[in-house]
Amino acid sequence: MNLLAEPKLKICVVSISLAKGGAERSTSILCKMLQDECFEVHLVLLSDAIDYEFQGKLLNLGLDKEYPDRPWKRFKRIQKLRHYLKTHNFHYIIDNRARTSASVELLYLNYVYQGFKFIYVVRSRHLDKYLTKHKWVAQLIVKRADKIVGVSKDISATINSEFKTKKALTIYNSVENFNKQQSERAFQEPYILFLGRLDDKVKNFGLLIEAYKLSKLSNHSVRLYIVGDGEDKEMVQQKINSYQLQAHVKLYSFTTNVDGLLKNALFLVLTSRHEGFPRVLIEALSVETPVISVNCKSGPSEIIDHEINGLLVENHNPKALAQAFDRFLLDTDVYNTCKSNSKQSVAHLNQSIIGKQWSEILKPWTE
C-alpha cells in the first residue's frame, strides 16, 4: 500500500499553552513528530502563551480572552472549539491538558469531544491532576477515551489497575533535538543545575537547598544554579537566604535555550515529590550530562540506571542526596562512567522512534 497516496489523517492536539513547562515542551515536540509522520496537525491552545516552536495549524483561543474572564465568555470559547473540531472533522484528538475540574471535564466529555475519538495524555503520577480527584469523573474519562497514554510505565500500570481497564499504554517523552548554538548564559565557574518550574508543591526546593548545604560542593567552589520561573520564586530565595547560601546558590529566569546550560553543568539534579517522565533528565543525558535524582513516582527509575548513567537516591532524605552530590564530585570513576553512558542511555527516546509509536496508535489500520 502506498501510504503517501493516502489522504493525511487529521490530528488535533489540545493544550493549555506552550509556555515554560516540561509538559508544554513535550506537546510542542509531539506536534513536530506527528507532522514528520505525515499527519495533518492542528494545535489548539486555550491560553495565549507560546515559548516553544511547534509545527501545524494553530487555533489560539487565548487571543479571545478578555478580562474579567466571565463564565459566559469562557463558554463562548468552548463553543468556538467545538465548531472548529466539527468543521475539520478530525480523525483523532490528543488532549494534553491538566484536568482538575470535574465540571469542565464533564463539559468536554459530553459536549466538546462528543462524536470524536480522543486520547487523553497523563503526564504526572499525581493522577488527580489529569483525571480529577473525583473517582466517578475519572472513571468516566477512562471509559469515554479511546486510549489513555501515560508517559511512564508506572502511570499506565496504575491507571489500568485502579480503573480495571486495558486502555492505558505507555509512550515516553522524546528527547529534544538541540541545535548547535549555546545558551545565552555562559557560566565560567563549575556548577550543578536545577531546571524547571518554581513550584515547591512538586519540586521540593527545601530538599534541594538543604542537600546542597550539607554537601561539600560549596567548599570546592561548585555552585547550584536554579533556572526557572514560578509562583514560589520568592520562597526559594528566602530558603537560600536562610541557609546563608547567597554566594553559592543563584536563581535565574526561565529560558527556552537550555542546551548550553545543560551541556556545561557538572550534573543535573531533580528533587521532585512526584513527576511523570521528567524531561529535564532525558535532555541532560542527551547532551552527555549525568544526573542525580530522587526516586519519586514516577519516571526517574525508568530513566536512570544507578551508577551507569546517574545516581538514584531515596526521596525526602537530604543527607543521602548530599552524599550523592559528593560522590559525583569526588569519585571520578563513577562520574566518568555515568557521563560516558549518558547519551546512549536515551537513544531509544529519539523523535523518530517515539513518533512512530504515536503513529501506530493513531492510524486506523492498526486497530
QUIMOPE-V634015 format. One record per pair of residues at least 6 apart in sequence whose ideal C-beta (glycine too) atoms are under 7 Angstrom apart, sorted by the first residue. I is the first residue (numbers start at 1). J is the second residue. D is the distance in whole Angstrom. If there is no record, write none. Layout:
<<I,J,D> <I,J,D>>
//
This chain:
<<8,38,6> <8,39,6> <8,40,4> <9,39,5> <9,40,7> <9,91,5> <9,362,7> <9,363,7> <10,40,5> <10,88,6> <10,90,5> <10,91,5> <11,34,6> <11,39,5> <11,40,7> <11,41,5> <11,90,6> <11,91,7> <11,92,5> <11,94,6> <11,362,7> <12,42,5> <12,44,6> <12,85,6> <12,90,4> <12,93,5> <13,27,7> <13,30,6> <13,31,6> <13,41,7> <13,43,5> <13,94,5> <13,96,7> <14,44,5> <14,93,6> <14,95,5> <14,96,6> <14,97,6> <15,24,7> <15,27,5> <15,45,6> <15,96,4> <15,97,6> <16,46,5> <16,47,6> <16,97,5> <16,98,7> <17,24,6> <17,45,6> <17,47,4> <17,49,4> <18,24,5> <18,27,6> <18,28,5> <18,45,7> <18,49,7> <18,50,5> <18,51,6> <18,52,5> <18,54,6> <19,49,4> <19,50,6> <19,51,5> <20,51,6> <20,197,6> <20,229,6> <20,254,5> <21,197,5> <22,196,7> <22,278,7> <22,279,4> <22,280,6> <23,96,7> <23,123,5> <24,52,6> <25,52,5> <25,279,6> <26,173,5> <26,279,6> <27,96,5> <28,52,4> <28,53,6> <28,54,4> <29,174,6> <29,176,7> <29,351,7> <31,41,5> <31,43,6> <31,54,5> <31,55,5> <31,56,5> <32,54,7> <32,55,5> <33,174,7> <33,351,5> <33,354,6> <33,355,3> <33,358,6> <34,41,5> <34,358,6> <35,41,5> <35,55,4> <35,56,6> <36,355,6> <37,355,5> <37,356,7> <37,358,7> <37,359,4> <41,55,6> <41,56,3> <42,56,6> <42,57,5> <42,59,7> <42,88,7> <43,54,6> <43,56,5> <43,58,5> <44,59,5> <44,61,7> <44,81,6> <45,60,5> <45,61,6> <45,62,6> <46,61,5> <46,62,6> <47,62,4> <48,60,6> <48,62,3> <48,63,5> <48,65,7> <49,62,7> <51,256,5> <52,256,6> <59,84,6> <61,77,5> <61,80,6> <61,81,6> <64,77,5> <66,73,6> <78,107,7> <78,112,6> <81,112,6> <82,111,6> <82,112,5> <85,93,7> <85,116,6> <90,116,6> <92,117,5> <92,118,7> <92,119,6> <92,362,5> <93,113,6> <93,116,5> <93,118,4> <94,119,5> <94,121,6> <95,118,6> <95,119,7> <95,120,5> <95,121,7> <96,121,5> <98,129,5> <98,130,6> <99,105,5> <99,130,5> <99,131,6> <99,132,6> <100,129,6> <100,132,6> <101,132,7> <102,132,5> <102,134,5> <102,137,5> <105,132,6> <105,137,6> <105,141,6> <106,137,7> <109,140,6> <109,141,7> <109,144,5> <117,146,5> <118,145,6> <118,146,6> <119,145,7> <119,146,6> <119,147,5> <119,149,6> <120,141,6> <120,145,5> <120,148,5> <121,149,5> <122,130,4> <122,148,6> <122,150,5> <122,155,5> <122,159,7> <123,130,7> <123,151,5> <123,276,4> <124,130,6> <124,274,6> <124,275,7> <124,276,4> <125,154,6> <125,155,6> <125,274,5> <125,275,6> <125,276,6> <125,297,4> <125,298,4> <126,274,5> <127,158,7> <131,138,4> <131,141,6> <132,138,6> <139,163,6> <142,148,6> <142,159,7> <142,163,5> <142,165,6> <142,167,6> <145,167,7> <147,167,6> <147,169,6> <147,361,6> <148,159,6> <148,167,5> <148,168,4> <149,169,6> <149,171,5> <150,156,4> <150,159,6> <150,168,5> <150,170,5> <151,171,7> <151,172,6> <151,173,6> <151,276,5> <151,277,4> <152,170,7> <152,276,6> <152,277,5> <152,298,4> <152,299,5> <152,302,6> <153,170,5> <153,302,6> <154,297,6> <154,298,3> <155,276,6> <155,298,6> <156,168,4> <156,169,6> <156,170,4> <159,168,4> <160,166,6> <160,168,5> <171,354,6> <171,357,5> <171,358,6> <172,277,6> <172,349,6> <172,354,6> <173,277,5> <173,279,5> <173,282,7> <174,349,5> <174,350,7> <174,351,5> <174,354,4> <175,282,5> <175,283,6> <175,286,4> <175,346,6> <175,349,5> <175,350,6> <176,283,6> <177,351,6> <178,259,4> <178,287,7> <182,260,4> <183,255,7> <183,257,5> <183,258,6> <183,259,6> <183,260,3> <183,261,5> <184,255,7> <184,257,6> <185,252,7> <185,261,6> <186,260,7> <187,225,7> <187,264,7> <189,221,6> <189,223,6> <190,221,7> <190,222,5> <190,266,6> <191,222,6> <191,223,4> <191,224,7> <191,225,5> <191,265,6> <191,266,7> <192,217,7> <192,222,6> <192,224,6> <192,265,6> <192,266,5> <192,267,6> <192,269,6> <193,225,5> <193,227,7> <193,261,6> <193,262,7> <193,265,4> <193,268,5> <194,208,6> <194,224,7> <194,226,5> <194,227,7> <194,269,6> <195,227,5> <195,228,6> <195,258,6> <195,261,7> <195,268,7> <195,280,5> <196,203,6> <196,228,5> <196,280,6> <197,228,5> <197,230,5> <198,228,5> <198,229,6> <198,230,3> <198,232,5> <198,233,5> <198,236,6> <199,230,5> <199,231,7> <199,232,6> <200,232,4> <200,235,6> <202,272,6> <202,273,6> <202,274,7> <203,271,6> <203,272,5> <204,271,5> <204,272,6> <204,273,5> <205,236,5> <205,239,6> <206,239,6> <207,271,5> <207,316,7> <207,318,6> <207,321,7> <208,269,7> <208,271,4> <209,239,5> <209,240,6> <209,243,6> <209,245,7> <209,249,6> <210,318,4> <211,318,5> <211,321,4> <211,322,4> <211,325,6> <212,224,5> <212,245,7> <212,249,6> <213,243,5> <213,245,6> <214,318,6> <214,319,6> <214,322,4> <215,322,4> <215,325,4> <215,326,5> <216,326,5> <216,329,6> <217,325,6> <217,329,6> <218,248,5> <220,329,6> <222,266,6> <222,329,7> <223,248,5> <223,249,7> <223,250,6> <224,248,7> <224,249,5> <225,250,5> <225,252,6> <226,236,7> <226,249,7> <226,251,5> <227,252,5> <227,254,7> <227,255,7> <227,261,6> <228,254,5> <229,253,6> <229,254,4> <233,251,7> <236,251,6> <237,251,6> <240,246,6> <240,249,5> <258,283,7> <259,287,6> <262,268,7> <262,283,6> <262,284,5> <262,287,5> <262,289,5> <263,287,4> <263,289,6> <265,289,5> <266,328,7> <267,289,6> <267,290,5> <267,291,6> <267,292,6> <267,328,5> <268,280,6> <268,284,4> <268,289,6> <268,291,5> <269,292,5> <270,278,6> <270,280,6> <270,281,6> <270,291,7> <270,293,4> <270,294,7> <270,300,7> <271,294,5> <272,294,7> <272,296,5> <273,296,6> <274,296,5> <274,297,6> <275,296,6> <275,298,6> <275,299,5> <275,300,7> <276,298,7> <276,299,6> <277,299,4> <277,302,7> <278,299,5> <278,300,7> <281,291,5> <281,293,6> <281,300,7> <281,303,5> <282,303,6> <282,346,5> <282,349,6> <284,291,5> <285,291,6> <285,309,6> <285,342,4> <285,343,7> <285,345,6> <285,346,5> <286,343,6> <286,346,5> <288,339,6> <288,342,5> <288,343,5> <289,342,6> <290,309,6> <290,310,5> <290,328,7> <290,335,7> <290,338,4> <290,339,5> <290,342,5> <291,304,6> <291,310,4> <292,310,6> <292,311,5> <292,313,7> <292,324,5> <292,325,7> <292,328,7> <293,300,4> <293,304,6> <293,310,7> <293,312,6> <293,313,7> <294,300,7> <294,313,5> <294,315,4> <294,321,7> <295,301,6> <295,312,5> <295,313,7> <295,314,6> <295,315,6> <296,315,5> <300,312,6> <301,312,6> <304,310,4> <304,312,5> <305,345,7> <306,312,5> <307,334,6> <307,338,7> <308,337,7> <308,338,7> <308,341,5> <309,338,5> <309,341,5> <309,342,5> <309,345,4> <310,338,5> <311,324,5> <311,327,7> <311,328,7> <313,320,5> <313,321,5> <313,324,5> <314,320,5> <327,334,6> <328,335,5> <360,366,5>>
//
